[in-house]
Amino acid sequence: MSAGTAPLAERGRIGAAPPDAASREHEPLEAEPREPGRRRRVATWIVIGIALLVVGGVGALIAAAGEWNPRDALDPESAGPTGTRALVEILRDHGVEVAVVRDRTAAAEALAEGEATLVLSDAPALSDEALRAVTDAAADVVLIDPRSRTVDLLLPGAGSAGFAPAGAVAPGCEFPAAVRAGDIEPGALFEPGDSGTATCYPTADGYGLLVGPHGEGHAAIVDGTTLFTNERLAADGNAALAINLMGRHPLVVWYQPGAGDTDLTDTDPTLGELTPPWVSAVIVLLLVAGVAAGIWRGRRFGPLVAERLPVTVRASETTEGRARLYGQSRDALHAADQLRLGALERLARVLGLGPGSSAPEIADAAAARAGIDRAAARRILIDDVPSGDAELVSLRQQLRRLEDAVHAAVRPERKTR
């Protein structure tokens, strides 16, 4: 069977074919009914969406409740692995008062109460002058998160020297706090500057502890992120070293600078300062013009138009409309299928075949009744594929002659068309 029979094969049995336009004068077309339960389905999806949002919110709250309040590393109030709350509690157990401050003003007020040790982490938001003002007010300074700028500021000429290899290191110096603490496993290493700086825990190309003069006291530089955190404090002599460095005075001022604690001014120009004064006004004008154009040219939905249903349409109008569509699209194949479907239905009715008869069965029966070749009947009713309007007209004429021949054979008393 050729490609032209594909649409017919999709129809299956002839009983599925639509009625011929000439069989009925009028054909009522009712509007498609509204899908049942559409509102119910929409409401169901809305409920599902709300339920997902609620479940997600509850899950987020549960997850947040199961975690500690996140704080920065070396935060004295953090009980997390990188916090230093354990060290603060140990100092208090040894009778040392610990004041946790988060801005320069509070640090200056706490240091003004008497001799105190200033424990300082990195302070990138402070200028050199502000950092010196804070450290000069302390009797001792312990820098536990050293950076190149703060290291050079406390001990001029000192700097970073990489990281220590794995393994505990002996003090290797005469500084009492290190000698009493014993071995530790340092993290970051430092190199001394002036000859007055004491160097402890030598390993590789640097030292794990630098201690230099600071007024009448001393300034110590050590990597607290490796030694003094909650998860590392109990290892080796870490706790002893921290207590010996920080517990020399009855007061420890633990200065943890906050994000807003800065004396630096933002000198970067804004976008408005970089552009001419008229640019901002033009941008606002363009935005207003765009909104106005959207309102002016935007699509407006009018009120809904009520239509009484069902609507009765003449069958000939639907047939002619479909024919015009086939004609405009140059779709001779589907037009031929419609002609053949109508012819097959009428032939099956004349030959007394049931509605379940297939197209080949009807073609063979028509050929036998009309006394023509079976292959010729199948070409007319099934196989031939018209490629243009002329062949489509020729096919229609062949279908009419075949129907007339069958009618003449079945009912000879009736006059053929």
Residue pairs with C-beta under 8 A, 6 or more apart in sequence:
1 9
1 382
1 383
2 383
2 384
2 385
3 385
4 333
4 336
4 337
4 382
4 383
4 384
4 385
4 386
5 359
5 382
5 383
7 333
7 334
7 337
8 337
8 340
8 341
8 359
8 382
11 17
11 341
13 355
13 356
13 357
13 358
14 341
14 344
14 345
14 348
14 355
14 356
14 357
14 358
14 359
14 362
15 355
15 356
17 341
17 342
17 344
17 345
18 341
19 27
19 345
20 342
20 345
20 346
21 315
21 316
21 318
21 319
21 342
24 315
25 314
25 315
25 316
26 312
26 314
26 315
27 313
27 314
27 315
27 318
28 310
28 312
28 313
29 310
29 311
29 312
29 313
29 318
30 309
30 310
30 311
31 307
31 309
31 310
31 311
68 78
68 79
68 80
70 80
71 77
71 78
71 80
71 83
72 78
72 121
72 256
73 82
73 83
73 145
73 225
73 229
74 82
74 83
74 84
74 121
74 144
74 145
74 224
74 225
74 228
74 229
74 256
75 83
75 84
75 85
75 256
76 83
76 84
76 85
76 87
76 88
76 98
76 100
76 119
76 254
76 256
77 83
77 85
77 88
77 100
78 84
78 85
78 230
79 85
79 86
79 230
80 230
81 229
81 230
81 231
82 225
82 229
82 230
82 231
83 229
83 230
84 144
84 224
84 228
84 229
84 230
84 233
85 230
86 230
86 233
87 228
87 230
87 233
87 239
87 242
88 98
88 100
88 254
90 233
90 239
90 242
90 243
91 98
91 243
91 246
91 247
91 252
92 98
94 243
94 247
95 250
96 246
96 247
96 249
96 250
96 251
96 252
97 250
97 251
97 252
98 252
98 254
99 110
99 251
99 252
99 253
99 254
100 254
100 256
101 107
101 110
101 253
101 254
101 255
101 256
102 255
102 256
102 257
102 258
102 261
103 257
103 258
103 260
103 261
104 126
104 130
104 133
104 134
104 257
104 261
104 263
107 118
107 134
107 137
107 253
107 255
108 133
108 134
108 137
110 116
110 251
110 253
111 118
111 134
111 137
111 138
111 253
112 137
113 251
114 249
114 250
114 251
115 139
115 249
115 250
115 251
116 138
116 139
116 140
116 249
116 250
116 251
116 252
116 253
117 138
117 139
117 140
117 141
117 142
117 245
117 246
117 247
117 248
117 249
117 251
117 252
117 253
118 134
118 135
118 137
118 138
118 140
118 141
118 142
118 253
118 255
119 142
119 144
119 246
119 252
119 253
119 254
119 255
120 134
120 135
120 141
120 142
120 143
120 144
120 145
120 150
120 255
121 143
121 144
121 145
121 224
121 255
121 256
121 257
122 145
122 146
122 147
122 150
123 131
123 150
123 255
123 257
124 147
124 149
125 257
125 259
125 261
125 262
125 264
126 134
126 257
126 261
126 262
126 263
126 264
127 263
127 264
128 149
128 153
129 263
130 263
131 150
131 153
132 153
134 255
135 141
135 153
135 154
135 214
135 219
136 215
138 214
138 217
138 253
139 214
139 215
139 216
139 217
139 248
139 249
140 214
140 217
140 218
140 219
140 220
140 245
140 246
140 248
140 249
141 154
141 214
141 217
141 218
141 219
141 220
142 219
142 220
142 222
142 245
142 246
143 150
143 151
143 154
143 219
143 220
143 221
143 222
144 222
144 223
144 224
144 225
144 228
145 223
145 224
145 225
146 160
146 188
146 190
146 221
146 222
146 223
148 159
148 160
151 158
151 159
151 160
151 190
151 210
151 221
152 158
152 159
152 193
154 212
154 214
154 219
154 221
155 192
155 193
155 194
155 197
155 210
155 212
155 219
155 221
156 193
156 194
157 192
157 193
157 194
158 190
158 191
158 192
158 193
158 197
158 210
158 212
158 221
159 190
159 191
159 193
160 188
160 189
160 190
160 191
160 206
161 189
161 190
161 191
161 204
161 205
161 206
161 207
162 188
162 189
162 204
162 205
162 206
163 187
163 188
163 189
164 185
164 186
164 187
164 188
164 189
164 201
164 203
164 204
164 206
164 208
165 203
165 204
166 185
167 185
168 183
168 184
168 185
168 236
169 183
169 184
169 185
169 186
169 201
169 202
169 203
169 208
170 182
170 183
170 201
171 178
171 179
171 181
171 182
171 183
171 200
171 201
172 200
172 201
172 202
173 179
173 198
173 199
173 200
173 201
173 209
174 198
175 198
175 200
175 209
175 211
176 244
177 211
177 220
177 241
177 244
177 245
178 200
178 201
178 209
178 241
178 244
180 240
180 244
181 237
181 238
181 240
181 241
181 244
182 236
182 237
182 240
183 236
183 237
184 201
184 208
184 227
184 236
184 237
184 238
184 241
185 226
185 235
185 236
186 201
186 203
186 208
186 209
186 222
186 223
186 226
186 227
187 208
187 223
187 225
187 226
187 227
188 208
188 223
188 225
188 226
189 203
189 204
189 205
189 206
189 207
189 208
190 206
190 207
190 208
190 210
190 221
191 205
191 206
191 207
192 199
192 207
192 210
194 212
196 212
196 213
197 210
197 211
197 212
198 210
198 211
198 212
199 207
199 209
199 210
200 207
200 208
200 209
200 210
200 211
201 207
201 208
201 209
202 208
208 222
208 223
209 220
209 221
209 222
209 241
210 220
210 221
210 222
211 218
211 219
211 220
211 221
212 218
212 219
213 219
217 248
220 245
222 241
222 245
224 242
226 232
227 233
227 238
227 241
227 242
228 238
228 242
232 238
233 239
233 242
246 252
272 280
322 338
323 335
326 332
326 334
326 335
326 338
327 335
332 386
332 387
332 388
332 389
332 391
332 392
333 385
333 386
335 386
335 392
336 384
336 385
336 386
336 392
336 395
339 392
339 395
339 396
339 399
340 359
340 381
340 382
340 399
343 381
343 399
343 402
343 403
344 359
344 362
344 363
344 381
346 403
347 362
347 365
347 366
347 381
347 402
347 403
347 406
348 354
348 355
348 357
348 362
350 403
350 406
350 407
350 410
350 411
351 362
351 365
351 366
351 369
351 406
351 410
353 361
353 362
353 365
359 381
359 382
360 378
360 382
362 381
363 374
363 377
363 378
363 380
363 381
363 382
364 374
364 377
364 378
366 377
366 381
366 402
366 406
367 373
367 374
367 376
367 377
367 378
368 374
369 406
369 409
369 410
370 377
370 402
370 405
370 406
370 408
370 409
371 405
371 409
372 402
372 405
377 402
380 395
380 398
380 399
380 402
381 399
381 402
384 391
384 395
386 392
386 394
386 395
400 417
404 416
404 417
407 414
407 416
408 414
408 416
